[in-house]
Amino acid sequence: NAAIIRDRTISKMSREEWDDVLSVNLSGVFNCCKHGLEVMREGGAIVSFGSIAAIQ
């Protein structure tokens, strides 16, 4: 897992910065799950977790 954070409020964040955050934080999880499911057809579990940084 990987994540990035921009130390500013949304009102001060550029669209490019927002796109970077979403690309890493959401698309990264999507891509890992998508490719993991392909090799886990017989069973298994995907565990996703977050960071306390999200609520600071």
Biopython code that builds the backbone (N, CA, C, O; Angstrom):
import numpy as np
from Bio.PDB.StructureBuilder import StructureBuilder

atoms = [
    (1, "ASN", "N", (0.830, -1.190, 0.000)),
    (1, "ASN", "CA", (0.000, 0.000, 0.000)),
    (1, "ASN", "C", (0.871, 1.249, 0.000)),
    (1, "ASN", "O", (1.983, 1.245, 0.528)),
    (2, "ALA", "N", (0.369, 2.282, -0.579)),
    (2, "ALA", "CA", (1.057, 3.574, -0.603)),
    (2, "ALA", "C", (0.014, 4.672, -0.451)),
    (2, "ALA", "O", (-1.158, 4.482, -0.774)),
    (3, "ALA", "N", (0.449, 5.800, 0.034)),
    (3, "ALA", "CA", (-0.465, 6.936, 0.170)),
    (3, "ALA", "C", (0.340, 8.224, 0.194)),
    (3, "ALA", "O", (1.504, 8.242, 0.594)),
    (4, "ILE", "N", (-0.294, 9.288, -0.236)),
    (4, "ILE", "CA", (0.307, 10.609, -0.134)),
    (4, "ILE", "C", (-0.706, 11.547, 0.495)),
    (4, "ILE", "O", (-1.912, 11.303, 0.444)),
    (5, "ILE", "N", (-0.219, 12.600, 1.075)),
    (5, "ILE", "CA", (-1.082, 13.608, 1.676)),
    (5, "ILE", "C", (-0.522, 14.978, 1.318)),
    (5, "ILE", "O", (0.693, 15.170, 1.275)),
    (6, "ARG", "N", (-1.394, 15.903, 1.068)),
    (6, "ARG", "CA", (-1.010, 17.295, 0.831)),
    (6, "ARG", "C", (-1.418, 18.074, 2.068)),
    (6, "ARG", "O", (-2.581, 18.038, 2.470)),
    (7, "ASP", "N", (-0.490, 18.765, 2.662)),
    (7, "ASP", "CA", (-0.731, 19.453, 3.933)),
    (7, "ASP", "C", (-1.414, 20.799, 3.707)),
    (7, "ASP", "O", (-0.837, 21.857, 3.959)),
    (8, "ARG", "N", (-2.664, 20.733, 3.222)),
    (8, "ARG", "CA", (-3.453, 21.943, 3.015)),
    (8, "ARG", "C", (-4.916, 21.557, 2.868)),
    (8, "ARG", "O", (-5.243, 20.408, 2.572)),
    (9, "THR", "N", (-5.775, 22.518, 3.076)),
    (9, "THR", "CA", (-7.201, 22.256, 2.912)),
    (9, "THR", "C", (-7.538, 22.171, 1.424)),
    (9, "THR", "O", (-6.766, 22.603, 0.568)),
    (10, "ILE", "N", (-8.682, 21.615, 1.146)),
    (10, "ILE", "CA", (-9.110, 21.484, -0.249)),
    (10, "ILE", "C", (-9.200, 22.851, -0.920)),
    (10, "ILE", "O", (-8.887, 22.984, -2.103)),
    (11, "SER", "N", (-9.623, 23.859, -0.175)),
    (11, "SER", "CA", (-9.764, 25.196, -0.774)),
    (11, "SER", "C", (-8.425, 25.768, -1.231)),
    (11, "SER", "O", (-8.395, 26.655, -2.085)),
    (12, "LYS", "N", (-7.326, 25.277, -0.681)),
    (12, "LYS", "CA", (-5.993, 25.764, -1.067)),
    (12, "LYS", "C", (-5.256, 24.790, -1.980)),
    (12, "LYS", "O", (-4.126, 25.055, -2.390)),
    (13, "MET", "N", (-5.888, 23.673, -2.296)),
    (13, "MET", "CA", (-5.254, 22.640, -3.097)),
    (13, "MET", "C", (-5.571, 22.839, -4.575)),
    (13, "MET", "O", (-6.710, 23.128, -4.941)),
    (14, "SER", "N", (-4.566, 22.684, -5.412)),
    (14, "SER", "CA", (-4.796, 22.785, -6.855)),
    (14, "SER", "C", (-5.441, 21.495, -7.362)),
    (14, "SER", "O", (-5.392, 20.460, -6.697)),
    (15, "ARG", "N", (-6.032, 21.573, -8.524)),
    (15, "ARG", "CA", (-6.651, 20.390, -9.135)),
    (15, "ARG", "C", (-5.591, 19.316, -9.393)),
    (15, "ARG", "O", (-5.856, 18.125, -9.232)),
    (16, "GLU", "N", (-4.400, 19.738, -9.791)),
    (16, "GLU", "CA", (-3.315, 18.788, -10.052)),
    (16, "GLU", "C", (-2.915, 18.043, -8.772)),
    (16, "GLU", "O", (-2.686, 16.834, -8.802)),
    (17, "GLU", "N", (-2.834, 18.758, -7.660)),
    (17, "GLU", "CA", (-2.512, 18.115, -6.383)),
    (17, "GLU", "C", (-3.607, 17.127, -5.989)),
    (17, "GLU", "O", (-3.312, 16.019, -5.540)),
    (18, "TRP", "N", (-4.860, 17.520, -6.153)),
    (18, "TRP", "CA", (-5.990, 16.647, -5.840)),
    (18, "TRP", "C", (-5.948, 15.385, -6.696)),
    (18, "TRP", "O", (-6.150, 14.282, -6.189)),
    (19, "ASP", "N", (-5.686, 15.545, -7.986)),
    (19, "ASP", "CA", (-5.592, 14.391, -8.878)),
    (19, "ASP", "C", (-4.464, 13.457, -8.455)),
    (19, "ASP", "O", (-4.610, 12.237, -8.534)),
    (20, "ASP", "N", (-3.334, 14.016, -8.004)),
    (20, "ASP", "CA", (-2.222, 13.191, -7.520)),
    (20, "ASP", "C", (-2.628, 12.377, -6.296)),
    (20, "ASP", "O", (-2.323, 11.187, -6.207)),
    (21, "VAL", "N", (-3.315, 13.018, -5.358)),
    (21, "VAL", "CA", (-3.765, 12.329, -4.144)),
    (21, "VAL", "C", (-4.702, 11.177, -4.509)),
    (21, "VAL", "O", (-4.532, 10.061, -4.019)),
    (22, "LEU", "N", (-5.674, 11.441, -5.355)),
    (22, "LEU", "CA", (-6.613, 10.389, -5.746)),
    (22, "LEU", "C", (-5.926, 9.277, -6.523)),
    (22, "LEU", "O", (-6.233, 8.099, -6.339)),
    (23, "SER", "N", (-5.008, 9.649, -7.380)),
    (23, "SER", "CA", (-4.310, 8.659, -8.191)),
    (23, "SER", "C", (-3.554, 7.656, -7.323)),
    (23, "SER", "O", (-3.592, 6.453, -7.579)),
    (24, "VAL", "N", (-2.878, 8.150, -6.309)),
    (24, "VAL", "CA", (-2.118, 7.253, -5.433)),
    (24, "VAL", "C", (-3.029, 6.567, -4.424)),
    (24, "VAL", "O", (-2.994, 5.344, -4.288)),
    (25, "ASN", "N", (-3.841, 7.341, -3.719)),
    (25, "ASN", "CA", (-4.597, 6.807, -2.589)),
    (25, "ASN", "C", (-5.775, 5.926, -2.994)),
    (25, "ASN", "O", (-6.065, 4.950, -2.303)),
    (26, "LEU", "N", (-6.449, 6.233, -4.070)),
    (26, "LEU", "CA", (-7.602, 5.430, -4.486)),
    (26, "LEU", "C", (-7.268, 4.467, -5.615)),
    (26, "LEU", "O", (-7.601, 3.284, -5.546)),
    (27, "SER", "N", (-6.623, 4.960, -6.634)),
    (27, "SER", "CA", (-6.307, 4.091, -7.769)),
    (27, "SER", "C", (-5.313, 3.010, -7.379)),
    (27, "SER", "O", (-5.356, 1.904, -7.917)),
    (28, "GLY", "N", (-4.421, 3.319, -6.448)),
    (28, "GLY", "CA", (-3.470, 2.311, -5.974)),
    (28, "GLY", "C", (-4.178, 1.128, -5.337)),
    (28, "GLY", "O", (-3.845, -0.023, -5.622)),
    (29, "VAL", "N", (-5.148, 1.399, -4.481)),
    (29, "VAL", "CA", (-5.920, 0.332, -3.834)),
    (29, "VAL", "C", (-6.715, -0.448, -4.879)),
    (29, "VAL", "O", (-6.749, -1.678, -4.848)),
    (30, "PHE", "N", (-7.348, 0.263, -5.794)),
    (30, "PHE", "CA", (-8.119, -0.394, -6.852)),
    (30, "PHE", "C", (-7.231, -1.346, -7.657)),
    (30, "PHE", "O", (-7.592, -2.503, -7.874)),
    (31, "ASN", "N", (-6.078, -0.860, -8.095)),
    (31, "ASN", "CA", (-5.185, -1.684, -8.917)),
    (31, "ASN", "C", (-4.679, -2.906, -8.161)),
    (31, "ASN", "O", (-4.624, -4.000, -8.724)),
    (32, "CYS", "N", (-4.309, -2.736, -6.895)),
    (32, "CYS", "CA", (-3.848, -3.882, -6.097)),
    (32, "CYS", "C", (-4.951, -4.925, -5.948)),
    (32, "CYS", "O", (-4.705, -6.121, -6.112)),
    (33, "CYS", "N", (-6.156, -4.478, -5.639)),
    (33, "CYS", "CA", (-7.275, -5.414, -5.482)),
    (33, "CYS", "C", (-7.605, -6.106, -6.794)),
    (33, "CYS", "O", (-7.812, -7.319, -6.821)),
    (34, "LYS", "N", (-7.655, -5.360, -7.859)),
    (34, "LYS", "CA", (-8.000, -5.923, -9.167)),
    (34, "LYS", "C", (-7.023, -7.026, -9.567)),
    (34, "LYS", "O", (-7.436, -8.105, -9.993)),
    (35, "HIS", "N", (-5.742, -6.752, -9.431)),
    (35, "HIS", "CA", (-4.742, -7.742, -9.831)),
    (35, "HIS", "C", (-4.636, -8.874, -8.809)),
    (35, "HIS", "O", (-4.353, -10.016, -9.171)),
    (36, "GLY", "N", (-4.862, -8.559, -7.543)),
    (36, "GLY", "CA", (-4.860, -9.607, -6.526)),
    (36, "GLY", "C", (-5.976, -10.608, -6.737)),
    (36, "GLY", "O", (-5.777, -11.810, -6.560)),
    (37, "LEU", "N", (-7.144, -10.125, -7.111)),
    (37, "LEU", "CA", (-8.285, -11.016, -7.342)),
    (37, "LEU", "C", (-8.022, -12.009, -8.463)),
    (37, "LEU", "O", (-8.518, -13.136, -8.433)),
    (38, "GLU", "N", (-7.249, -11.593, -9.442)),
    (38, "GLU", "CA", (-6.953, -12.474, -10.569)),
    (38, "GLU", "C", (-6.171, -13.708, -10.127)),
    (38, "GLU", "O", (-6.348, -14.785, -10.696)),
    (39, "VAL", "N", (-5.312, -13.567, -9.125)),
    (39, "VAL", "CA", (-4.506, -14.707, -8.674)),
    (39, "VAL", "C", (-5.100, -15.383, -7.445)),
    (39, "VAL", "O", (-4.535, -16.356, -6.945)),
    (40, "MET", "N", (-6.228, -14.886, -6.951)),
    (40, "MET", "CA", (-6.855, -15.440, -5.750)),
    (40, "MET", "C", (-8.183, -16.118, -6.060)),
    (40, "MET", "O", (-9.066, -16.160, -5.204)),
    (41, "ARG", "N", (-8.334, -16.633, -7.236)),
    (41, "ARG", "CA", (-9.609, -17.235, -7.631)),
    (41, "ARG", "C", (-10.000, -18.423, -6.742)),
    (41, "ARG", "O", (-11.187, -18.697, -6.565)),
    (42, "GLU", "N", (-9.032, -19.111, -6.197)),
    (42, "GLU", "CA", (-9.309, -20.274, -5.348)),
    (42, "GLU", "C", (-9.625, -19.880, -3.908)),
    (42, "GLU", "O", (-10.032, -20.725, -3.111)),
    (43, "GLY", "N", (-9.444, -18.625, -3.573)),
    (43, "GLY", "CA", (-9.737, -18.167, -2.215)),
    (43, "GLY", "C", (-8.651, -17.243, -1.702)),
    (43, "GLY", "O", (-7.589, -17.097, -2.308)),
    (44, "GLY", "N", (-8.938, -16.638, -0.599)),
    (44, "GLY", "CA", (-7.989, -15.717, 0.007)),
    (44, "GLY", "C", (-8.716, -14.497, 0.529)),
    (44, "GLY", "O", (-9.945, -14.439, 0.521)),
    (45, "ALA", "N", (-7.956, -13.538, 0.975)),
    (45, "ALA", "CA", (-8.539, -12.316, 1.520)),
    (45, "ALA", "C", (-7.666, -11.126, 1.166)),
    (45, "ALA", "O", (-6.439, -11.220, 1.134)),
    (46, "ILE", "N", (-8.306, -10.033, 0.908)),
    (46, "ILE", "CA", (-7.613, -8.765, 0.707)),
    (46, "ILE", "C", (-7.958, -7.898, 1.905)),
    (46, "ILE", "O", (-9.131, -7.672, 2.201)),
    (47, "VAL", "N", (-6.948, -7.422, 2.582)),
    (47, "VAL", "CA", (-7.147, -6.583, 3.759)),
    (47, "VAL", "C", (-6.641, -5.186, 3.428)),
    (47, "VAL", "O", (-5.463, -4.996, 3.127)),
    (48, "SER", "N", (-7.534, -4.221, 3.486)),
    (48, "SER", "CA", (-7.164, -2.824, 3.248)),
    (48, "SER", "C", (-7.243, -2.082, 4.573)),
    (48, "SER", "O", (-8.109, -2.356, 5.403)),
    (49, "PHE", "N", (-6.346, -1.158, 4.756)),
    (49, "PHE", "CA", (-6.349, -0.382, 5.993)),
    (49, "PHE", "C", (-5.974, 1.055, 5.694)),
    (49, "PHE", "O", (-5.402, 1.355, 4.646)),
    (50, "GLY", "N", (-6.294, 1.922, 6.604)),
    (50, "GLY", "CA", (-6.011, 3.344, 6.437)),
    (50, "GLY", "C", (-5.038, 3.829, 7.492)),
    (50, "GLY", "O", (-4.500, 3.049, 8.277)),
    (51, "SER", "N", (-4.829, 5.109, 7.493)),
    (51, "SER", "CA", (-3.881, 5.737, 8.402)),
    (51, "SER", "C", (-4.590, 6.751, 9.282)),
    (51, "SER", "O", (-5.598, 7.334, 8.883)),
    (52, "ILE", "N", (-4.072, 6.955, 10.455)),
    (52, "ILE", "CA", (-4.606, 7.980, 11.342)),
    (52, "ILE", "C", (-4.415, 9.375, 10.737)),
    (52, "ILE", "O", (-5.087, 10.323, 11.141)),
    (53, "ALA", "N", (-3.515, 9.498, 9.786)),
    (53, "ALA", "CA", (-3.285, 10.787, 9.126)),
    (53, "ALA", "C", (-4.557, 11.311, 8.472)),
    (53, "ALA", "O", (-4.700, 12.517, 8.270)),
    (54, "ALA", "N", (-5.466, 10.426, 8.146)),
    (54, "ALA", "CA", (-6.710, 10.838, 7.495)),
    (54, "ALA", "C", (-7.605, 11.669, 8.405)),
    (54, "ALA", "O", (-8.452, 12.413, 7.912)),
    (55, "ILE", "N", (-7.437, 11.560, 9.717)),
    (55, "ILE", "CA", (-8.307, 12.298, 10.632)),
    (55, "ILE", "C", (-7.585, 13.408, 11.378)),
    (55, "ILE", "O", (-8.165, 14.036, 12.263)),
    (56, "GLN", "N", (-6.360, 13.650, 11.041)),
    (56, "GLN", "CA", (-5.621, 14.728, 11.713)),
    (56, "GLN", "C", (-5.898, 16.054, 11.068)),
    (56, "GLN", "O", (-5.362, 17.074, 11.501)),
]
sb = StructureBuilder()
sb.init_structure("model")
sb.init_model(0)
sb.init_chain("A")
sb.init_seg("    ")
for serial, (resi, resn, name, xyz) in enumerate(atoms, 1):
    if name == "N":
        sb.init_residue(resn, " ", resi, " ")
    sb.init_atom(name, np.array(xyz, "f"), 0.0, 1.0, " ", f" {name:<3s}", serial, name[0])
structure = sb.get_structure()
